[in-house]
């Protein structure tokens, strides 16, 4: 028996393709004849789909429906549809590329497939896999980019759900970029004679397209990348990760995460948000949180500049919205001073997420005419001394204090000192939108005497104002009672 003990992983046999329930095949039907049998709406939809692929479709139907007949009078963008008002005959299959039927009974399906097999062409009976050589999957159409999804008939609704998820990740102008790529292939082959150079170009172009190339989708915009070694294309995208729930990400944020080379993320960014990032992207935690070791802001700024100058697409992933207490202003200024392109993708800030979770309008006209977002601590962790406490104590303003867990009693004391009634409704939330979210309801007096989540390591948000009256009342608190939590 041979001794394999010294074999390295590189010596092992290559991984084999896992079994496929269906083989995805993309047919060129441009100007090719296709037979469709049946006058139903389902048959009409298949005829239109085939015509969209450029086929010349002939439909045999003894009783064509209105939808099918309407197809014959419409100007189609690609192929054509013609209706013959009779049943199909075996001779009709001659020269056809495909045959598709909508059959009401099994015996009709058996006869149709037998006729197609005798003519040597693949056939399909709609919604009858047992009598079909192939099936249509769910289609994502960004022609010339076409994506087919199959669940082998096991879960068609799942296929639709997958399609919707894919749609969210594709740039809206992908079709235009793909068409431009098709037009310049020959020119790229002449400009870049080696296979390695061409592959590097197309990889770079593809990444930039998904990252959102600036300007119009033109041939020249793509060709401009041919003269670049990639190092000049570095840039930074600041992305708002929202409060934690990955379902709250914007489509633009998803696309940025999928196009990133390197992701610099805050300590508060949730793991489920990071899971949506491009697998090949390098992840570096550069977060800052009170009472924990953290990166200096100057170091973060310098790191972004250095990575971008290496030609990387850097995603600076910040919890909530980058422009709300995220020090984005300092980072943007540093990048612009270094000549690095920077774009900002907004996110849902924690204050808005909290209002949504509570079902509260922060500017309900019966309770408030304005809303304020206020920081709950200064750089040293104490309550800022330069806040406009008289303005904040306006009874007709809803105020959201960010990062107010440790300074809650001081917040309450300052508001009471400025004349805000002790019974003013107050809510507090820790870890907004996450699985471990916690809520507290009470009054301004309660906030002073028994502050919520003071020792929590999670970010704490405090909302003050009459807008929260219904939330507090629902917890059975009248403004003068003991603290309640939920």
Secondary structure as the mmCIF struct_conf table of DSSP 4:
data_model
#
loop_
_struct_conf.conf_type_id
_struct_conf.id
_struct_conf.beg_label_comp_id
_struct_conf.beg_label_asym_id
_struct_conf.beg_label_seq_id
_struct_conf.end_label_comp_id
_struct_conf.end_label_asym_id
_struct_conf.end_label_seq_id
TURN_TY1_P TURN_TY1_P1 UNK A 5 UNK A 6
HELX_RH_3T_P HELX_RH_3T_P1 UNK A 9 UNK A 11
BEND BEND1 UNK A 12 UNK A 12
HELX_LH_PP_P HELX_LH_PP_P1 UNK A 13 UNK A 19
BEND BEND2 UNK A 21 UNK A 22
TURN_TY1_P TURN_TY1_P2 UNK A 30 UNK A 31
STRN STRN1 UNK A 33 UNK A 37
BEND BEND3 UNK A 40 UNK A 40
HELX_RH_AL_P HELX_RH_AL_P1 UNK A 41 UNK A 52
TURN_TY1_P TURN_TY1_P3 UNK A 53 UNK A 54
STRN STRN2 UNK A 56 UNK A 60
TURN_TY1_P TURN_TY1_P4 UNK A 62 UNK A 63
HELX_RH_AL_P HELX_RH_AL_P2 UNK A 66 UNK A 73
BEND BEND4 UNK A 74 UNK A 74
BEND BEND5 UNK A 77 UNK A 78
STRN STRN3 UNK A 80 UNK A 84
BEND BEND6 UNK A 85 UNK A 86
HELX_RH_3T_P HELX_RH_3T_P2 UNK A 90 UNK A 93
TURN_TY1_P TURN_TY1_P5 UNK A 94 UNK A 95
BEND BEND7 UNK A 97 UNK A 97
STRN STRN4 UNK A 98 UNK A 101
BEND BEND8 UNK A 104 UNK A 105
HELX_RH_AL_P HELX_RH_AL_P3 UNK A 106 UNK A 119
TURN_TY1_P TURN_TY1_P6 UNK A 120 UNK A 120
STRN STRN5 UNK A 123 UNK A 125
TURN_TY1_P TURN_TY1_P7 UNK A 126 UNK A 127
HELX_RH_3T_P HELX_RH_3T_P3 UNK A 129 UNK A 131
BEND BEND9 UNK A 133 UNK A 133
STRN STRN6 UNK A 138 UNK A 142
TURN_TY1_P TURN_TY1_P8 UNK A 143 UNK A 144
STRN STRN7 UNK A 145 UNK A 149
TURN_TY1_P TURN_TY1_P9 UNK A 152 UNK A 153
BEND BEND10 UNK A 154 UNK A 154
HELX_RH_AL_P HELX_RH_AL_P4 UNK A 156 UNK A 169
BEND BEND11 UNK A 170 UNK A 170
TURN_TY1_P TURN_TY1_P10 UNK A 172 UNK A 173
HELX_RH_AL_P HELX_RH_AL_P5 UNK A 174 UNK A 191
BEND BEND12 UNK A 194 UNK A 194
HELX_RH_AL_P HELX_RH_AL_P6 UNK A 195 UNK A 211
BEND BEND13 UNK A 214 UNK A 215
HELX_RH_AL_P HELX_RH_AL_P7 UNK A 219 UNK A 223
HELX_RH_3T_P HELX_RH_3T_P4 UNK A 224 UNK A 227
BEND BEND14 UNK A 230 UNK A 230
HELX_RH_3T_P HELX_RH_3T_P5 UNK A 231 UNK A 233
STRN STRN8 UNK A 235 UNK A 240
STRN STRN9 UNK A 242 UNK A 242
BEND BEND15 UNK A 243 UNK A 244
HELX_RH_3T_P HELX_RH_3T_P6 UNK A 246 UNK A 248
HELX_RH_AL_P HELX_RH_AL_P8 UNK A 251 UNK A 259
BEND BEND16 UNK A 261 UNK A 261
STRN STRN10 UNK A 262 UNK A 265
TURN_TY1_P TURN_TY1_P11 UNK A 267 UNK A 268
BEND BEND17 UNK A 269 UNK A 269
HELX_RH_AL_P HELX_RH_AL_P9 UNK A 271 UNK A 274
TURN_TY1_P TURN_TY1_P12 UNK A 275 UNK A 276
BEND BEND18 UNK A 277 UNK A 277
TURN_TY1_P TURN_TY1_P13 UNK A 279 UNK A 280
BEND BEND19 UNK A 281 UNK A 281
STRN STRN11 UNK A 282 UNK A 285
TURN_TY1_P TURN_TY1_P14 UNK A 290 UNK A 291
BEND BEND20 UNK A 292 UNK A 292
HELX_RH_AL_P HELX_RH_AL_P10 UNK A 297 UNK A 309
TURN_TY1_P TURN_TY1_P15 UNK A 310 UNK A 311
STRN STRN12 UNK A 313 UNK A 318
BEND BEND21 UNK A 319 UNK A 319
STRN STRN13 UNK A 320 UNK A 320
TURN_TY1_P TURN_TY1_P16 UNK A 322 UNK A 323
BEND BEND22 UNK A 324 UNK A 326
HELX_RH_AL_P HELX_RH_AL_P11 UNK A 328 UNK A 337
TURN_TY1_P TURN_TY1_P17 UNK A 338 UNK A 339
STRN STRN14 UNK A 341 UNK A 345
HELX_RH_AL_P HELX_RH_AL_P12 UNK A 350 UNK A 358
TURN_TY1_P TURN_TY1_P18 UNK A 359 UNK A 359
TURN_TY1_P TURN_TY1_P19 UNK A 362 UNK A 363
TURN_TY1_P TURN_TY1_P20 UNK A 365 UNK A 367
BEND BEND23 UNK A 369 UNK A 369
STRN STRN15 UNK A 370 UNK A 375
BEND BEND24 UNK A 376 UNK A 376
TURN_TY1_P TURN_TY1_P21 UNK A 379 UNK A 380
BEND BEND25 UNK A 381 UNK A 382
HELX_LH_PP_P HELX_LH_PP_P2 UNK A 383 UNK A 384
BEND BEND26 UNK A 385 UNK A 387
HELX_RH_AL_P HELX_RH_AL_P13 UNK A 389 UNK A 392
TURN_TY1_P TURN_TY1_P22 UNK A 393 UNK A 393
TURN_TY1_P TURN_TY1_P23 UNK A 395 UNK A 396
STRN STRN16 UNK A 397 UNK A 402
BEND BEND27 UNK A 403 UNK A 403
TURN_TY1_P TURN_TY1_P24 UNK A 405 UNK A 407
HELX_RH_AL_P HELX_RH_AL_P14 UNK A 408 UNK A 417
TURN_TY1_P TURN_TY1_P25 UNK A 418 UNK A 419
TURN_TY1_P TURN_TY1_P26 UNK A 422 UNK A 423
STRN STRN17 UNK A 425 UNK A 430
BEND BEND28 UNK A 431 UNK A 431
TURN_TY1_P TURN_TY1_P27 UNK A 432 UNK A 433
BEND BEND29 UNK A 434 UNK A 434
TURN_TY1_P TURN_TY1_P28 UNK A 435 UNK A 436
STRN STRN18 UNK A 438 UNK A 443
HELX_RH_AL_P HELX_RH_AL_P15 UNK A 444 UNK A 449
BEND BEND30 UNK A 450 UNK A 450
TURN_TY1_P TURN_TY1_P29 UNK A 452 UNK A 455
BEND BEND31 UNK A 457 UNK A 458
STRN STRN19 UNK A 460 UNK A 464
BEND BEND32 UNK A 465 UNK A 465
HELX_RH_3T_P HELX_RH_3T_P7 UNK A 466 UNK A 468
HELX_RH_AL_P HELX_RH_AL_P16 UNK A 469 UNK A 474
TURN_TY1_P TURN_TY1_P30 UNK A 475 UNK A 476
BEND BEND33 UNK A 479 UNK A 481
STRN STRN20 UNK A 484 UNK A 485
#
